[in-house]
Amino acid sequence: MELSPRLRAAAELVLPGARFADIGTDHAYLPVWLILHGVIDRAIAADLRRGPLERARETAKKYAVADRMDFRLCDGLTGLRAGEADAIAVAGMGGETIAQILARAPWTKGEGITLILQPMSSQHDLRQWLAGNGYTIQKERLAREEKTLYTIMLVRGGTMSPLTPAELWAGRQSRDPLRGEYLERLASKLRRALEGQRAAAHR
Protein backbone atom coordinates (compact mmCIF):
# COMPACT_ATOMS: atom_id res chain seq x y z
CA MET A 1 0.00 0.00 0.00
CA GLU A 2 1.42 3.37 -1.05
CA LEU A 3 0.40 6.72 0.37
CA SER A 4 0.25 9.94 -1.58
CA PRO A 5 3.07 12.37 -0.74
CA ARG A 6 0.87 14.57 1.44
CA LEU A 7 -0.47 11.64 3.44
CA ARG A 8 3.03 10.15 3.72
CA ALA A 9 4.25 13.45 5.16
CA ALA A 10 1.41 13.35 7.67
CA ALA A 11 2.14 9.71 8.55
CA GLU A 12 5.76 10.55 9.33
CA LEU A 13 4.58 12.91 12.07
CA VAL A 14 2.72 10.18 13.99
CA LEU A 15 4.69 8.86 16.94
CA PRO A 16 4.95 5.08 17.38
CA GLY A 17 2.33 3.69 19.72
CA ALA A 18 0.02 6.70 19.43
CA ARG A 19 -3.70 6.36 19.99
CA PHE A 20 -4.59 7.64 16.56
CA ALA A 21 -7.75 9.16 15.11
CA ASP A 22 -8.25 10.20 11.49
CA ILE A 23 -10.95 12.85 11.05
CA GLY A 24 -12.48 13.08 7.60
CA THR A 25 -10.91 9.72 6.87
CA ASP A 26 -12.54 9.07 3.47
CA HIS A 27 -10.77 5.86 2.29
CA ALA A 28 -8.87 5.46 5.60
CA TYR A 29 -5.57 5.13 3.76
CA LEU A 30 -3.65 6.94 6.49
CA PRO A 31 -4.73 4.84 9.52
CA VAL A 32 -4.55 1.59 7.55
CA TRP A 33 -1.00 2.41 6.41
CA LEU A 34 0.05 3.25 9.97
CA ILE A 35 -1.30 -0.07 11.26
CA LEU A 36 0.26 -2.07 8.44
CA HIS A 37 3.65 -0.50 9.13
CA GLY A 38 3.49 -1.12 12.86
CA VAL A 39 3.42 2.55 13.85
CA ILE A 40 0.14 2.18 15.73
CA ASP A 41 -1.87 -0.78 17.03
CA ARG A 42 -5.37 0.56 16.50
CA ALA A 43 -7.11 3.59 15.01
CA ILE A 44 -10.36 5.51 14.99
CA ALA A 45 -11.59 6.49 11.52
CA ALA A 46 -14.29 9.16 11.50
CA ASP A 47 -16.20 10.85 8.71
CA LEU A 48 -19.24 13.06 8.35
CA ARG A 49 -20.81 11.01 5.55
CA ARG A 50 -21.79 7.36 5.28
CA GLY A 51 -20.28 6.90 1.80
CA PRO A 52 -16.70 7.77 2.77
CA LEU A 53 -17.00 5.80 5.99
CA GLU A 54 -18.11 2.75 4.02
CA ARG A 55 -15.08 3.20 1.76
CA ALA A 56 -12.94 3.31 4.88
CA ARG A 57 -14.41 -0.01 6.02
CA GLU A 58 -13.71 -1.53 2.62
CA THR A 59 -10.07 -0.43 2.74
CA ALA A 60 -9.66 -1.86 6.23
CA LYS A 61 -11.20 -5.17 5.13
CA LYS A 62 -9.01 -5.31 2.03
CA TYR A 63 -5.88 -5.09 4.14
CA ALA A 64 -7.25 -7.29 6.95
CA VAL A 65 -7.10 -4.65 9.69
CA ALA A 66 -10.82 -3.99 10.17
CA ASP A 67 -10.73 -5.63 13.62
CA ARG A 68 -8.17 -3.03 14.68
CA MET A 69 -10.21 -0.01 13.66
CA ASP A 70 -13.22 1.79 15.06
CA PHE A 71 -15.43 3.53 12.48
CA ARG A 72 -17.50 6.53 13.55
CA LEU A 73 -20.06 8.55 11.67
CA CYS A 74 -19.77 12.03 13.16
CA ASP A 75 -19.16 15.69 12.45
CA GLY A 76 -15.50 16.42 13.10
CA LEU A 77 -14.46 15.37 16.59
CA THR A 78 -17.97 15.24 18.03
CA GLY A 79 -17.88 11.45 18.06
CA LEU A 80 -14.71 11.24 20.14
CA ARG A 81 -14.30 11.67 23.87
CA ALA A 82 -11.35 13.36 25.52
CA GLY A 83 -8.72 10.71 26.24
CA GLU A 84 -9.60 8.40 23.34
CA ALA A 85 -6.85 9.72 21.07
CA ASP A 86 -3.55 11.48 21.57
CA ALA A 87 -2.64 11.86 17.87
CA ILE A 88 -5.32 13.31 15.63
CA ALA A 89 -5.09 13.92 11.90
CA VAL A 90 -7.43 16.39 10.22
CA ALA A 91 -6.45 16.38 6.57
CA GLY A 92 -7.88 17.18 3.16
CA MET A 93 -10.27 19.99 4.07
CA GLY A 94 -10.17 23.78 4.18
CA GLY A 95 -8.32 25.62 6.92
CA GLU A 96 -11.49 27.35 8.13
CA THR A 97 -13.25 23.99 8.44
CA ILE A 98 -10.32 22.58 10.43
CA ALA A 99 -10.51 25.58 12.77
CA GLN A 100 -14.25 25.00 13.26
CA ILE A 101 -13.64 21.34 14.11
CA LEU A 102 -11.03 22.22 16.72
CA ALA A 103 -13.15 25.04 18.17
CA ARG A 104 -15.82 22.46 19.04
CA ALA A 105 -13.26 20.22 20.75
CA PRO A 106 -11.22 22.38 23.15
CA TRP A 107 -9.87 19.21 24.80
CA THR A 108 -7.49 18.94 21.82
CA LYS A 109 -5.37 21.59 23.56
CA GLY A 110 -4.66 19.13 26.37
CA GLU A 111 -1.19 18.03 27.34
CA GLY A 112 0.17 15.12 25.30
CA ILE A 113 -2.17 15.59 22.34
CA THR A 114 -0.65 16.01 18.89
CA LEU A 115 -2.59 17.39 15.96
CA ILE A 116 -1.53 16.76 12.37
CA LEU A 117 -3.31 19.28 10.19
CA GLN A 118 -3.25 19.37 6.40
CA PRO A 119 -5.33 22.29 5.13
CA MET A 120 -6.23 22.34 1.45
CA SER A 121 -6.85 26.10 1.54
CA SER A 122 -6.92 29.10 3.91
CA GLN A 123 -3.59 28.24 5.53
CA HIS A 124 -3.25 31.88 6.61
CA ASP A 125 -6.61 31.81 8.39
CA LEU A 126 -5.80 28.52 10.12
CA ARG A 127 -2.42 29.76 11.37
CA GLN A 128 -4.04 32.91 12.69
CA TRP A 129 -6.80 30.96 14.42
CA LEU A 130 -4.38 28.50 16.03
CA ALA A 131 -2.16 31.32 17.33
CA GLY A 132 -5.15 33.09 18.86
CA ASN A 133 -6.81 30.06 20.43
CA GLY A 134 -4.19 28.35 22.55
CA TYR A 135 -2.35 26.21 20.01
CA THR A 136 1.25 26.28 18.85
CA ILE A 137 2.51 25.19 15.45
CA GLN A 138 5.63 23.21 16.28
CA LYS A 139 6.57 22.21 12.76
CA GLU A 140 5.46 22.69 9.19
CA ARG A 141 6.32 20.45 6.26
CA LEU A 142 5.65 20.66 2.56
CA ALA A 143 4.73 17.88 0.15
CA ARG A 144 4.37 17.95 -3.62
CA GLU A 145 1.76 16.00 -5.55
CA GLU A 146 2.12 16.59 -9.27
CA LYS A 147 1.84 20.39 -9.62
CA THR A 148 0.42 21.09 -6.15
CA LEU A 149 2.30 21.85 -2.94
CA TYR A 150 0.62 20.95 0.34
CA THR A 151 1.32 22.20 3.86
CA ILE A 152 1.29 19.77 6.80
CA MET A 153 1.33 21.20 10.32
CA LEU A 154 2.34 19.54 13.59
CA VAL A 155 0.33 21.33 16.28
CA ARG A 156 0.00 21.07 20.06
CA GLY A 157 -1.69 23.09 22.77
CA GLY A 158 0.37 25.96 24.14
CA THR A 159 1.48 29.51 23.55
CA MET A 160 3.09 30.19 20.20
CA SER A 161 5.66 32.90 19.63
CA PRO A 162 4.04 35.69 17.59
CA LEU A 163 3.85 35.10 13.87
CA THR A 164 4.90 37.92 11.61
CA PRO A 165 2.53 38.88 8.77
CA ALA A 166 4.86 37.01 6.40
CA GLU A 167 4.82 33.89 8.61
CA LEU A 168 1.04 33.99 8.81
CA TRP A 169 0.95 34.00 5.02
CA ALA A 170 3.84 31.60 4.29
CA GLY A 171 4.44 29.59 7.48
CA ARG A 172 7.70 28.54 9.04
CA GLN A 173 9.20 25.81 6.86
CA SER A 174 12.58 27.55 6.58
CA ARG A 175 14.58 24.31 6.20
CA ASP A 176 12.16 22.44 3.97
CA PRO A 177 13.67 21.65 0.55
CA LEU A 178 10.44 22.82 -1.11
CA ARG A 179 10.43 26.17 0.71
CA GLY A 180 11.86 28.22 -2.17
CA GLU A 181 9.34 26.86 -4.65
CA TYR A 182 6.53 27.40 -2.14
CA LEU A 183 7.46 31.05 -1.59
CA GLU A 184 7.75 31.67 -5.32
CA ARG A 185 4.29 30.24 -5.88
CA LEU A 186 2.83 32.44 -3.14
CA ALA A 187 4.56 35.49 -4.59
CA SER A 188 3.29 34.66 -8.07
CA LYS A 189 -0.26 34.30 -6.74
CA LEU A 190 0.03 37.66 -4.99
CA ARG A 191 1.36 39.33 -8.14
CA ARG A 192 -1.56 37.99 -10.17
CA ALA A 193 -4.02 39.25 -7.57
CA LEU A 194 -2.45 42.73 -7.59
CA GLU A 195 -2.45 42.84 -11.39
CA GLY A 196 -6.11 41.87 -11.38
CA GLN A 197 -6.92 44.67 -8.94
CA ARG A 198 -5.02 47.22 -11.03
CA ALA A 199 -6.79 46.10 -14.18
CA ALA A 200 -10.18 46.36 -12.49
CA ALA A 201 -9.35 49.85 -11.19
CA HIS A 202 -8.64 51.11 -14.72
CA ARG A 203 -11.79 49.80 -16.34
VENFEN-V115988 format. One line per field, one symbol per residue. ss: DSSP state (H for helix, E for strand, L for the rest). phi: phi as a letter, one per 40 degrees, with the letter a starting at -180 (. if undefined). burial: I if it has 16 or more other C-alpha atoms within 10 Angstrom, else O. A space follows every 50 residues. Layout:
BEGIN
ss = ???
phi = ???
burial = ???
END
This chain:
BEGIN
ss = LLLLHHHHHHHLLLLLLLLEEEELLLLLHHHHHHHHLLLLLLEEEEELLH HHHHHHHHHHHHLLLHHHEEEEELLLLLLLLLLLLLEEEEEEELHHHHHH HHHLLHHHHLLLLEEEEEELLLHHHHHHHHHHLLEEEEEEEEEEELLEEE EEEEEEELLLLLLLHHHHHHLLLLLLLLHHHHHHHHHHHHHHHHHHHHHH HLL
phi = .bccdcccccdccccdgccbbbcgcfcgcccccccccgcbcaabbbacbc dccccccccccdbfbccbbbbbcacgcccbbdgcabbbbbbgbccccdcc ccccbccccccgcbbbbbccafddccdccdccbgbbccabbbbbbfcbbb bbbbbbcicccdccdccccbgbbdbcccddcccccccccccccccccccc cbc
burial = OOOOIIIIIIIOIIOOOIIIIIIIIIIIIIIIIIIOOOIIIIIIIIIIOO OIIIIIIOIIOOOOIIOOIOIIIIOIIOOIOOOOIIIIIIIIOIIIIIIO IIOOIOOIIIOOIIIIIIIIIIIIIIIIIIIOIOIIIOOIIIIOOOOOII IIIIIIIIOIOOOOOOOIIIIIIOOOOOIOOIOOOOOOOOOOOOOOOOOO OOO
END
